[in-house]
Every structure is written in structure tokens, then in C-alpha cells.
Amino acid sequence: WTRFYGKVGATYTIVRKFLIDTHFKSDNLVTLIDMMTEEDRETFNFDVRQINWSEYIFDLQMGAKVFLLKDEVVDHAKVR
């Protein structure tokens, strides 16, 4: 985990330069989703309000551990 956090820190240092004083407005995406038909919503399901953030973050961390740190693959069902 120490190597992982070191890599995250280095990446954050680089990306942070581009994010200082930068604000993203997301109202347009919500407006688009509200304008879509039910069929369109099923076809193009990109509503971030429906994301299970706990599962997403867990999968992100496990993916970083396996693919960035070259750690062994873990059975996710046993970890959760």
C-alpha cells in the first residue's frame, strides 16, 4: 500500500496543477437525462445518481491494487 499511495501522491501532484480554481458545472447532464425518454435512459444509462459509490470505490481500489501494483487477484466475494 505504501507504493500505491506514493504513486497516487505523485499523480495527484501533477493533476492538481490543472484542477486549481477549476469548477465543473454538471447541471447540463441532469437536464439531458430529464429530457430523455425512458427507452433512451435504458439504452444510455449514464446517470451518476444511480451509482453505488461504496461498490465503485471498492472496485477502484482493488483494481489499482491488482493492475497498478501487480498484486495477486483476490476473490471479491470473500473480501466484501
C-alpha positions as CSV (number, residue, x, y, z in Angstrom):
1,W,0.0,0.0,0.0
2,T,2.9,2.3,0.6
3,R,3.9,2.1,-3.1
4,F,0.3,2.6,-4.1
5,Y,-0.1,5.8,-2.0
6,G,3.2,7.0,-3.3
7,K,2.0,6.7,-6.9
8,V,-1.3,8.3,-6.0
9,G,0.5,11.2,-4.4
10,A,2.8,11.7,-7.4
11,T,-0.2,11.6,-9.8
12,Y,-2.2,14.0,-7.6
13,T,0.7,16.4,-7.6
14,I,0.7,16.5,-11.4
15,V,-3.1,16.6,-11.9
16,R,-3.6,19.2,-9.1
17,K,-2.0,21.9,-11.3
18,F,-4.8,21.5,-13.8
19,L,-7.6,21.5,-11.2
20,I,-6.7,24.6,-9.1
21,D,-9.5,27.1,-9.4
22,T,-11.3,24.9,-11.9
23,H,-15.1,24.3,-11.4
24,F,-17.2,21.9,-13.4
25,K,-20.9,22.6,-13.9
26,S,-22.9,19.4,-14.1
27,D,-26.4,20.8,-14.5
28,N,-26.5,20.1,-18.2
29,L,-26.1,16.4,-17.8
30,V,-29.0,16.2,-15.3
31,T,-31.1,18.4,-17.7
32,L,-30.3,16.0,-20.6
33,I,-31.2,12.9,-18.6
34,D,-34.5,14.6,-17.6
35,M,-35.3,15.3,-21.3
36,M,-34.6,11.7,-22.4
37,T,-37.4,9.1,-23.0
38,E,-37.5,6.0,-20.8
39,E,-36.2,3.9,-23.7
40,D,-33.2,6.3,-24.1
41,R,-32.5,6.2,-20.4
42,E,-32.3,2.4,-20.6
43,T,-30.1,2.4,-23.7
44,F,-27.8,5.2,-22.5
45,N,-27.6,4.6,-18.7
46,F,-25.1,7.2,-17.6
47,D,-27.0,8.7,-14.6
48,V,-24.3,9.0,-11.9
49,R,-27.0,9.4,-9.3
50,Q,-27.6,5.7,-9.6
51,I,-24.0,4.6,-8.9
52,N,-23.4,2.6,-5.7
53,W,-20.4,4.7,-4.6
54,S,-19.3,2.2,-1.9
55,E,-19.0,-0.6,-4.5
56,Y,-17.4,1.7,-7.1
57,I,-14.7,2.9,-4.7
58,F,-14.1,-0.7,-3.5
59,D,-13.7,-1.9,-7.1
60,L,-11.4,1.1,-7.9
61,Q,-9.1,0.3,-5.0
62,M,-9.0,-3.4,-5.8
63,G,-8.3,-2.7,-9.5
64,A,-5.5,-0.3,-8.6
65,K,-4.0,-2.9,-6.2
66,V,-4.1,-5.7,-8.9
67,F,-3.3,-3.7,-12.0
68,L,-1.0,-0.9,-10.8
69,L,0.8,-2.7,-8.0
70,K,0.7,-6.1,-9.8
71,D,-0.7,-7.7,-6.6
72,E,-2.4,-11.0,-6.7
73,V,-6.0,-11.2,-7.8
74,V,-8.4,-11.5,-4.9
75,D,-11.8,-13.1,-4.9
76,H,-14.0,-10.1,-4.4
77,A,-16.9,-12.1,-2.9
78,K,-14.7,-13.1,0.0
79,V,-13.4,-9.6,0.7
80,R,-16.7,-8.0,0.9
